[in-house]
């Protein structure tokens, strides 16, 4: 077993480089998948993941070895915000999400963190996480098996050839997850995409035109407010994006608890949940400011830490620098742009399913009692409202729907429904 390397230690140079590249590739597949699904630039997602990670480490005083990548929780809200107000509206919404992080961190700093555990218990967060994965199921399946034959942007024709690429991608990722060991077992997404891509080339569904015209060095495509889109704030936009922070803040807390156990530190107390939330929020704000997706700490990189026992913040920092450098490699980014939709759909089937299953896992691990009618009601209402796409419409321009509505209703039910009396032995 390799020697443990502490948070403030730094490996020798050649090991430092290798360990940092491992972290970059661990997050690479998932981080570039999110922008591919929502119509953003993979290069800007990679660039902002590096920038956000550096910001996070600075804010947490070089004490938390966490990497920040693209958040899957915002895929559906970004798609919805984009369909109603363009991609710029999604960026504005992400900026306001970071403001929620900041306000939450301020309250935690002044009053402690116990209250947020009561507002966001597993019976609320678990079902909402399940909604995130299950509501995206049609997107994954549509990308996996349907193609656009009319050029109108709608995938309206079934293709077994394309679906076979999705199945190869999915099968590869499953095999890696179940049968591989060591670092490779932590990278089923990127390995699945690579194998699916190679298969897609063989069956002739990859168009290399964009690669031939790409430059070796190319500046990522920035989206700047007031330049690339009008900075317009609407109530509908805020209700689409902001409630999802209920989920991502819960995810953040969970990651800090798990990371603390691995590193043997109490990150909720020191540097404090308020600091890590501010770091996460600032990373998301800067990312949205230049056109990247919202950020979150990555479980894949926490897995790498647990596997290697290398907790060095310097390793994470260098991984962030590598991500920034890679984002300027134009031909590499062009290759990523040629990844066929079925490959993305195949890997999404697994990823979105894992998201939904992780919500169920939270309920099981927290020993939520579904013999309690209160818990049954809260989870049932959240699931049906979220997956069914329920909507509360106040006017033609202001409505709350789907995942956002499910999150709000879940929090309210948990606060308002009376606690069930404790069971007594008969």
N, C-alpha and C positions, 0 to 999 in steps of 0.2 A: 504493500500500500504506500502511495506517495506521501511525502511529508506535508503536513498542513502548513499553509502559508497564511499568515494573519492579515487582518484588514489593512494595516499600515505598513506591511512588508511589501517588498518589490522583488519579483523573481529576476534571475540573471537574464540578460537581453534576449537571447534566442528563445528561452522558455516563455518569456514575457510576450513576445510576438506570437508564438504558437498558441498560447493560452487565450490571448485576446482575439485572435482569428476564430478560435473555437466559439467564443461568445458571440462574435458577429454572425457566424453562420448558423448558430442555434436560433437566433431571432430573425434571420434574413427572410426565410420563406413566408412566415406569417406577416411580417412587417410590410413586405411588398405585395402580399395578397390583398390586403385591405384596400389600398388605392386602386388596384386593378379591378376590384369589384364595384367601386363607387365612382370611377371615372377621374381619379386624381393621378398625378405623376408618381410612379414608383421611385424615381430619383429624388423627388422632393420629400417623399416619405422616409427614405433612407437618410437623407441629409438631416431632416428634423429629428429623427430618432437619435442621431448622434448628438445634436445640439441639446435636445431635451435631457438626455442622459447626463451630459456635462453640467447643465443647470441644476439638475436634481442632486448630483454629488456635491456641488458647491453649496447649495442651500442646506443640505444635511451635514455639512461640515466634514466631508470625507469620511463619514462613519458608516454609510449604508451602501454596500456593493450591489446596487440594483441597476438593471438596464431597462430603459423605457422604449417601447415599440408601439406600433399602431394598435388602437383599441378596436376589438371586434364588436363591442357593445354599441358602437355608434354607426354601424353599417346601415341598418334600416333607417334610423333618423336622418343620416346624411342623404340617402336615396330619396327619402320623402321631402326633405328640405330642398334638395336640388330640383325635384320635379315641380315644386311650387314656386321657387324663387331663384333658381340657378345655383351653381356651385358656390358662388360667393355667399349666399345666405347660410349655407352649411358652415362656412368658415366663421361667419359672425356668430352663429349659434355656439360653435366650439369655444369662441372667446368668452362668451357669457357662462359657459360651463366652468371655465377656469376661474371666473369671478365667484361662482358658487363654492369652488374649492377654497378660495381665499377667505370668504366669509365664514365657512365652516371651520377652517383652521383658526381664524381669529376667535371664534366662540370657544373652541376647544382649548386654546391657549389661556383664555380667561377663566373658564369654568371647569376644565378637565374633560376627559373623553368618555366618561361613563354614560352620559346622556345619549350619545350617538348610538351606543350599543342597544339602548332601549328603543330608540326610534327605528333602527334598522336591524331587527332580530332575524334569525334564520328563516322564520315562517314567512317573512316578507321578501327577503333577498333571494332565497332559494327558488320560489316560483317565478320571480321576475327574471332571474338568470335563465330558467327553463324557457320562458317566453322569448328571450333574445335568440336562443338557438332554434326553437321550433318555428317562430315567425319567419325565419330566414330559409326554412326548408324549401319552399317553392323556388326561391332564387337559385339555390344550389342545383336542384333537379332540372330546372329549366336550362341552366348553363351546360349541364352535363349531357343532355340528350336532344336538345332542339337547336336548330340553326336558322339564321336569317337568310331566306332565299330571295326576298323582294327588295332588300336594301333599305328597308324602312326602319331598321333598328329593332324590329320585333322578331323574336325567335319563334316562328310559327310552324316549323316543319321538323318532324322527327327524323333523326339520322342515326341508324345503328352504327355506322362507321365512326361518327363522332362520339357516340355513347361508349364505344369500345375503348376510346382513349381515356374517358372518365373512369371506366372500370379498371383499366390497367393502373392508372394513377392511384385510385382508391385501394386496390389490392396491394400495391407496393407499400403505401403508407402503413397499412394494417400489418403487413409482414415485418416491416422495420420496427414498428411499435411493439410487436409481440415477441419476435425472435432475435432481434439484434441486441447486442450488449454494449456497455460503455457509452462513449459519447454519441455514437451513431444512433443509439436508441432514443436520444433526445432530439433527433432531427428528422422525424418521419415526414414532416411537411416538405422540406426542401428536397429530400431524396425522392419522395413521391412525385414531386413536380418535375425533377430532372428525368426520371425514368419515363413518366408520362409524356414529357416533351420529346424525348428520343423516339418513343413509339409514334408520336404524332408526325414527326419528320418522316419516319419510315412509311406511314400510310398516306402521306402527302397532304396534310391539312395545315401546314405551317407556311406562312408567307414571309419570305426573307427580304422583301423589298426595302423595308425601313432600316434594316441592318446595313445594307449596301450603301445607303445614303448617309449613315450616321458618322459623326466625327469621333475620333478616339477620345478627345477631351471635349466635354459639352456641359455648359452651365444648366442646372436643373430648371424646370419651368416654374417660376414663381407666380403666385397669385396674390397681388397686393391690393388692399382695400383702397378705393378711391382712384385706382389706376386700371386694374383689370376688372373691377366690378364696383358698383355703387354701394356705399356703406349705408344700407337701409335696415333699420330695426323694426320688426313687427311683433306683435304679441303672439301671433300664430307660430312664428319662427322660434320664439323662446319656449313655447309649450311643446314644440317638437323635440328640441334638443336638451334643454336644461333638466327635465325630470330624470333623464338617464344617468345623471350624476349620482342619483340614489344608488344605482347599481355599481358604478365605477368607484365610488368612495368606499363601498362595502368591500369590493374587490381589493382595493388598495390596503384596507385594514387587514384583510386576510393574508395578503402577501407579506405585509410587515410582520405579522405574527409567525408565519411559516419561516420567513427569512431569519427572524430572531432566534427561533429554535435551532436552525441549522448552524448559525454563527455563534450561538450561545450568548445572545445579548437581548436586552429588552428595548426594542426600538420604539415601542409605544411611549415609553418613558424618556428615553435618551437616544437620539436627539429630540424625540417627541413626535407624536402623531401630527401635531400642527406643522412642524417643519417639513416632514415628508409629504404632507398634503400640499403645502405651498410649493414644494419642489415639483411635484406632479402637475399642479395647476399651472405654474409658470411655463413648464415644458409644453403643455397643451396650448397655452396662449401664444407663445412664440411660434409654435408649429402652425397654428391656424393663421397667424399674422402673415406668414409667407406662403401659405397654400398647402400645408401638410395636414394629415388627419390627426384627431385627438390622440393623446398618448396615455399609456398605462404601464406600470411595472410588469415585466414579463416572467411568467412561470417557467418558460423554457430556460431562461438564464439562471433562475433560482435552482432548477434541476442540475445545471452544469456546476454550480457552486457545490451542491450536495455531492455530486459525483467526484469532482476533482479535489475537494477540500482546499481549494485555492480561493480565499476570501478577499484577496487583495483588491482594493479600490483602484489601484493603478492599472490593473488588468482590465477592469471595466472601462476606465477612462481611455485606454488605448484602443479598446474595441469600438468606442464611440468615434474616435479619430479615424479609424479604418472605415467605418460606415460613412463618414463625411467624405473621405477620399473616394470611395467606391461610387458615391452618388454623382461624381463628376466624370466617370468613365462612360462616355456616350455610347460606345458600341455595346458595352455590357447592358446598359439600360435599354438599348434598342432590342437586344435579344430578349429581355424580359417582356418587352411590349409585344413580342411575337408569340408569347405563350397562348395557345388556343383556349377559348372559353371552356371546352369540355374538360381540359386538364384542371382548370381552376374550379370547375363544377365538381369534379371528382374529389378533389382534396377538400372542398367546402362541405361535401356530404359528411365527411368524417369530422371536420372541425366544428361545424354547427351542431352536429349530434353530440360531440364531446361537451360543448358549451351547455346544451340542455341537460346532459347527464351530470355535469358538475353541480348544477342546481339541485338535482335529485340527491346527489352525494352529500351536499351540504345539509339537507334535511335529515338524511340518515345518520350522518356523523354527529349532528346536533341533537339526535334522539327526539325529534319533534313527534309528539303524540297525536296521531291522526284519529285516535279514539275520542279525542277532545273535539267537540263540535265547532268550537271557536277556530281552531287551527284548520279544520276541514273547510270551513266557510271562507276564510281568508285566502287559502291556496286555490280553492276552486274558482272564486271570483277573479283573482289575478290571472289565472291561466286562460279562462274563457274570454275575458275582456281583451287580454293581450293578443292571443292567437286569433281570435275572431275579428279583430280590428274594430272593436266598438268605438264610437265617436260621440263626444259631447260637443254640439255645434251651437255656439252663441250668436254667430253671424256668418255671413258669406266668407269673411276673411279671418275669423277667429274660431278655431276649434281644436280640441284635444282628442287624440285618438291613439289606438293601439298600445304600444309598449309604454308610452308616456302616461297615458290614462291609467293603465294597469299599475304602474309604479305608484302614482298618486293615491289611487284607490286602496292599494295594499297598505300604505303607510297610515291612511286615515282609518281603515278598518282596525288595524292593530292598536291604534290609539283610542278608538271610541268603543269598540266591543268590550263588554265586561269580561274580566278574567274568570275562567271556570273555577269553581271551588275545588280544592284539593281532594283527590280520591281517598276514601277511608277504607281500611280493611274490614270486610264483613265478618 
